[in-house]
Amino acid sequence: MPNRSSEQKRETTETNISLRLDVDGTGVYELDSGNAMFDHLLAQLSRHGMMDLSGKATGDTDVGWHHLVEDVGLVLGRAMREAVGDGAGIVRMAHAYAPLDEALARTVVDFSGRGYAVLELRLGDSDLGGLPADLIRHFLESFAREGGFNLNVLVLSGANNHHKAE
């Protein structure tokens, strides 16, 4: 099986991002975006997806987190698309139900080559460490679009925004 990994960089006037993704990893991660909650959510993706992920992202966060979060989604999506390649050795479609305390989410993916996201996250801004809930949605949309996969997420229940986001 080929090495299913990718290294990506993005430098703009707003952000500077570099990351490495290995989809055949063990869930090891080393992340530094400057936002602990965002790093935590990326770590969950790595850990539970059994993908190794390392990266550093800096940007104009003095005007908010939008540019940085969006660009990390774009870069991670490009890395995912490159690492998956033609899809040999993967199951094209899959779904999972994931509980965390009182929260429950259903996630369905299709590595069709057509990036699209349908997200019903039901998130408010509290308990997210200063990361606006809408940016979690925007990250997932950017990730799916650039990754070339269909992503459908429905948070079925939950009271704590942190748990629903994870």
N, C-alpha and C positions, 0 to 999 in steps of 0.2 A: 504494500500500500504506500502511495506517495506521502511525503511529509505534508500534512495538512495544517500549515501554519502560515502566518502572514505578518509582516512588519509594515506599518503605515505611518506616514507623517503628514501633517497639514500645518502650514504656516500662512497666516493671513495677518492683516493689520490688527485684527481683534484677538486672535488666539495662536498658540503654538502647542501642537499636540503630537506626541509620538506614542505608539503602542505596539505591542506584540501579542498576537493571539495564536494559541495552539489548540485546535479543536479536539485533538486526541490527548489532552492533558489529564491531570488528576485533580484539578480544582485549585491549583496554587495561584495566588495573585499577589501583586505588589502595585499599588495604585496611589497616585497623588494628584488630585485635581484641585486641591485647596478647599474643597467642600466635603467635610467628613460624611455627611449623609449620602451624597452622591457616590463617594468612594465605597461606602457600605453597600449600596444597592448594586454597584458594579461587582463587588466582591461576592454577593449572593448569586449573581448571574454566573460568575466563574465557578464558585464552589458547587452549586447545585447542577450546573450544566457540565461539570467535569471538564472544563476548559481552562487552560492556563492563560492568565491575562496579566500583562504588566504594562504600565503606562504612566506618563506624566503629561499633565495639561495645565497650561497657564493662559491667562487672558485678561481682558479688560473687565474683571469682576467688580471694579469700582462702580460700574454702571448696571450691575446685576449679573446673574448667572446665565442668562439666555444664550449668549454667543458661545460660551464654553461648553455648556451642556449639549446644545445643538451640534456643535462641531465634533464633540466626542462621539455622539451618535452617528454622524456621518463617517467618521474615521473607523469606528468599530464595525459599522455596516460594510464598508469597503474591505476591511480585513476578513470579515466573515465570508463575504462573497468570494474573495480570492482563496481563502483556506478551504472552503467547501468545493470550489472548482466546478467540475461537471456533475458533482453529486455522487460519483461512484463510491459505493460502500456506505451510503447513508440511507435511512428510511426517509422518503420524501415528505410524508405527512405524519404528524404525531400530535398527541394531546396529553395533557396532564392536569390533574386537580391537585392543588397545593394548599394545605391548611397551615396557619400559623396562629396559635391560640384561638381567638374568636373569629379570625378572618379566614375566608376560603375563596380561592380564585381558580378559574379554569383558563388554561392557555392552550391554544391550538396553533400549530405552525405548518406551513406548506412551503418547501423549498422549490417553488415553481419557476423561479427566475423573474417573477413579477412582484415587485415590492409594494406591499399595501398593508395598512394597519387599521383594524377596527378595535377600538378600545373603550370599554365601559369600566373606568377605574373607580369611580365614586369616591374621589379623594378630596379632602379639604386640606388647608395649609398647615394646620396644627400638627405637632409631633414630627415634623419633617426636617428639623435642624436648620431652618432658614432656607430650605430648597422649596421654591414654589411648586405646588402640585401640578400645575399646568406644564411645567418643564419636564416632569416625569413622562407625561403624555407625549410631549414634543420629542424627547429623547427616543422613545420607543418608535414613533412614526419615522424619524430620521434613520434610525437603526434598521428598521424593516425595509424602507425604501431603498437605501443604499446597499443593504445586504441582499436584495433581490428575493425576499421571502415574504409570504403572507403571514401576518400575525394577528390573531384574534384573542383578546384578553377580556374576560368578564370577571369582575370582583363580585362574587355571589353574596357574600355577607362580610360583616366586620364593623367594628366601632372605632378602632384605633388606626389612624392614618398611616403610622409607621408600619404596622403589621400588614395593612392592605398593600402598601407600596412594595414591601419585600416579596 
